[in-house]
Amino acid sequence: MFKHYTMNQVVLPLDLEIKLQENDIAYTVNDVVENIPDEAFTGFLRETGCPTYHPRMMMKIILCAYTQSVFSGRKIEGLLQDSVRMMWLAQGHVPSYRTINRFRVHPEAKELLRQCFVQFRCQLVQEKLIDEEAIFIDGTKIEANANKFTFVWRKAVEKYSADLVERSNQMYEELLKKKIVPEIERESSDEMSAEELAKVVEKLDAKVEEYDKKIEASEEANERKQLRSLRKAPKQYRKRFKDFLERKQKYQNDMEIFGERNSYSKTDHDATFMRMKDDYMKNGQLKAGYNVQVATEGQYVLAFDVFPNPTDTRTFIPFLDKIEKGFFELPNYIVADAGYGSEQNYEDVITNRKRIPLITYNSYRQEKKKKFKNNAFHSANWEYDEESDSFTCPNEKKLAFRYLSNRTDRNGFTRAFKVYESEDCTDCPLRSQCTKAKIEKYNITKSGNNKKNMSDRSFQKRKLGKSTENVKLMWSQFSDS
């Protein structure tokens, strides 16, 4: 016996919710979006035209499709016609793929996505699925959908721009010397601006036009020939200054696109060329991409942001600012890997935010290796006397502290380095293994004593030594708790 089955019987439409399982993902998506305040959807309102689909419904179907690894607008439209959970979330509406794609690129859609993360975290806390003691920060690089041969480099633009300034100034002086055009008012004698180059082009246009009128008015062949000869130089200069003007405007536009970056892609100006973790070409080639940072707890993503710079060290502070401003209050512990370990990041978390950073420094793993510990010529392994504040090198020579040196990096952060001066090491047999610096650099004192500066990296480790011990203590306390 078979169960009753017929295609000719009329079936009334039922609530599709009864077809969903109790723990279906559609319920979670529905709860998250429903908790978004109504004020977040006011940006989608419009007074004219056909009424739009409700942005709450549009957000639900897009998030639900993403959970099924469906990102194409056409495929999302297809799910609305054959997926029970999508039909239930849309309540019978079937927006076209164009409508879906327009909604995704709407300026207010980014704010809705942020609201979804906020509501999602609130539900996790309410259900006690996560605690609020710590967040874990990490990032990854995602390759952009851009041609890898469309790169523009800051150094190349600066080089060509400097060459353009030199050539334009030189050619302008030639124009004045030959009295082809009168002198123009300039803001600076070092560099001609785009407006000044445009003025030179206008004057050259007027000069060429003047010769054209004289040639047309002249009836003698020799005179016309002589006028054409005189017109040749202004035309050549005009062509060159037009090229200078175009290049000047292009270089200025390039520098605006760069911002603080060193490169960008011609087909995707927001993408920066960086080394990817998954290098399928196996040659370390730079590719256009983005640095995506996420904050997690209990394997749930609670906040995110996208940065154009490839280093995690420089994204740490801006990402914390973004979390505090748009997502939630920072917990007591902030955990990250060694890629975020820097003096600036430690100081920002401890001093400015009054939080505890559980972040190892960059060389932590290297210092734990036997090869590093057994290297007697590494300054970090030298014997240190706290009372006299001095080191002892492998040849039993003292390096006494002399002064503090401050250095400001390109990000504006000032670091302090301790400089130590060694005893006379001119005839030291171990000198070549201790340092690679030339002898001339150390013969700077009248007594003949040589000055030895520990490397910047070693100074930084020494400078961060106390901070590192605090981090280790904090980590142990957090682990014990």
Secondary structure, DSSP 8 states (H G I E B T S, - for coil): ------SSS------GGGGS-TT-HHHHHHHHHHTS-GGGGGGG--SSSS----HHHHHHHHHHHHHTT---HHHHHHHHHH-HHHHHHHTT----HHHHHHHHTSTTHHHHHHHHHHHHHHHHHHTTSS-SSEEEEEEEEEE-SS-TT-EEEHHHHHHHHHHHHHHHHHHHHHHHHTTSS-----S-SS---HHHHHHHHHHHHHHHHHHHHHHHH---HHHHHHHHHHHHHHHHHHHHHHHHHHHHHHHHHHHHHHTT-SEEESS-TT-EEE--SS-TTSS---EEEEEEEEEEETTEEEEEEEESSS-HHHHHHHHHHHHHHHT----SEEEE-GGG--HHHHHIIIIIS--EEEE--TTHHHHTSHHHHT-TTSGGGSEEETTTTEEE-TTS-EEEEEEEEEEE-TTS-EEEEEEEEE---TT-TTHHHH--S-GGGTB-STT--B-----HHHHHHHHTHHHHHHHHHHHHHHHH-
